[in-house]
Structure formats: structure tokens, C-alpha cells
Amino acid sequence: MRSAEITRDTRETKIYLKLDLDGSGRCDVDTGVGFFNHMLELFSVHSGADLTVRCQGDTEVDFHHSVEDVGICLGQALKAALGDKKGIARFADRVIPMDECAALVALDISGRPYLNFEKKLSGKIGQFDAELVEEFMRAFAFNAGVNLYIDLLRGGNMHHEAEAIFKALAKCVQDAVKIVSDKVPSSKGVL
């Protein structure tokens, strides 16, 4: 089974996260941040991965620590669940529309972390700071050890912008973790 459980306990957050890459898109999340719960549910449903998250964070300060630390945990879980990465497709890219918006995401599960996030999101989505989408993606990419490129091709409603990005990430993860051979997908023989 390609799954992992991660716990993180700091003075800012207490997190339990379980990820099963070969699930059916079942999602059970409670981060204390309603909009973020919605984005994680989209990730789970559209990646096909089962995801459980429990986060108690210092939301009385703001949502930053909860969102970033869940990104750290999800990245660590992906890395752990993939093990030596034998047989995975490794690369993926998707363009996903969401009404008037469209996002492009490209992903390489290379073992080398990098994030390129074009067109900064800013403002509020309800009580959620839109800039936290990028913070989540950075934490995820650097802890998963992936190259992650994100571009908002067409903006509009900020909820839709974030939704297009999370759905595109989900589909990339689904595509990149598929087993397509019995070899490690690298000319070096390791990732």
C-alpha cells in the first residue's frame, strides 16, 4: 500500500494527516479553516487519494500556520508513500478550467524541491487570505521534494482561481504517481 501517516506537534499547530494514494477520493478533513477544508476536499476527490486531516492551529492569530503546516505534512506524506518511486510516471501537467478561470500546473516528482508560482493571489476569500494558496504550495513542494510550476492562465473570482489551482494540482499528483513500469523513472537509477 502506498500510504503514510504524519503527525506534527508544535506550539502553533497539532496535526494528524493520513494519505492513501491508491484510495478512492475519500476525504475527512477538519483544519479549523472552512475554505481550506474545501480545497483539501477538492484535492482528495480529484486526485483519487484518500485523505484524513485533523489540525488544531492558532487560528486566533490567523490561518497561516495551519495552512502552511498542513502543506508540510501533505508533502511529507506524499514523499513517504512513494518510497523509492519505482515505476511511477513522475511527470504530469494539467490545465484545469473553473468557470471563468483556468490554471496550469506542471509537476516533476524529482526529489528536488522547487516552486514557481506565477500571478500572485491576493485579497480575501471569505476569511481566508488568498496568498495562503502559494504558502501551502511552497510547503507541499519543498516537503514532497517536487518541482511544481503553477500559473493562473485566466483569473476572475478568487474562489474559482484557488479551486482551479487545487484541482490542477490534484490531477497532476494523480497522473504522476501512477505506476507505469517496474523501473525508477530516472537515467540515474534513483530519484
Secondary structure in CASP SS format (residue, H / E / C, confidence):
PFRMAT SS
TARGET T0000
AUTHOR 0000-0000-0000
METHOD secondary structure of the structure
MODEL  1
M C 1.00
R C 1.00
S E 1.00
A E 1.00
E E 1.00
I E 1.00
T E 1.00
R E 1.00
D E 1.00
T C 1.00
R C 1.00
E C 1.00
T E 1.00
K E 1.00
I E 1.00
Y E 1.00
L E 1.00
K E 1.00
L E 1.00
D E 1.00
L C 1.00
D C 1.00
G C 1.00
S C 1.00
G C 1.00
R C 1.00
C E 1.00
D E 1.00
V E 1.00
D E 1.00
T C 1.00
G C 1.00
V C 1.00
G H 1.00
F H 1.00
F H 1.00
N H 1.00
H H 1.00
M H 1.00
L H 1.00
E H 1.00
L H 1.00
F H 1.00
S H 1.00
V H 1.00
H H 1.00
S H 1.00
G C 1.00
A C 1.00
D E 1.00
L E 1.00
T E 1.00
V E 1.00
R E 1.00
C E 1.00
Q E 1.00
G E 1.00
D C 1.00
T C 1.00
E C 1.00
V C 1.00
D C 1.00
F C 1.00
H H 1.00
H H 1.00
S H 1.00
V H 1.00
E H 1.00
D H 1.00
V H 1.00
G H 1.00
I H 1.00
C H 1.00
L H 1.00
G H 1.00
Q H 1.00
A H 1.00
L H 1.00
K H 1.00
A H 1.00
A H 1.00
L H 1.00
G C 1.00
D C 1.00
K C 1.00
K C 1.00
G C 1.00
I E 1.00
A C 1.00
R C 1.00
F E 1.00
A E 1.00
D E 1.00
R E 1.00
V E 1.00
I E 1.00
P E 1.00
M E 1.00
D C 1.00
E C 1.00
C E 1.00
A E 1.00
A E 1.00
L E 1.00
V E 1.00
A E 1.00
L E 1.00
D E 1.00
I C 1.00
S C 1.00
G C 1.00
R C 1.00
P C 1.00
Y E 1.00
L E 1.00
N E 1.00
F E 1.00
E C 1.00
K C 1.00
K C 1.00
L C 1.00
S C 1.00
G C 1.00
K E 1.00
I E 1.00
G C 1.00
Q C 1.00
F E 1.00
D E 1.00
A C 1.00
E C 1.00
L H 1.00
V H 1.00
E H 1.00
E H 1.00
F H 1.00
M H 1.00
R H 1.00
A H 1.00
F H 1.00
A H 1.00
F H 1.00
N H 1.00
A H 1.00
G C 1.00
V C 1.00
N E 1.00
L E 1.00
Y E 1.00
I E 1.00
D E 1.00
L E 1.00
L E 1.00
R E 1.00
G C 1.00
G C 1.00
N C 1.00
M H 1.00
H H 1.00
H H 1.00
E H 1.00
A H 1.00
E H 1.00
A H 1.00
I H 1.00
F H 1.00
K H 1.00
A H 1.00
L H 1.00
A H 1.00
K H 1.00
C H 1.00
V H 1.00
Q H 1.00
D H 1.00
A H 1.00
V C 1.00
K C 1.00
I E 1.00
V C 1.00
S C 1.00
D C 1.00
K C 1.00
V C 1.00
P C 1.00
S C 1.00
S C 1.00
K C 1.00
G C 1.00
V C 1.00
L C 1.00
END
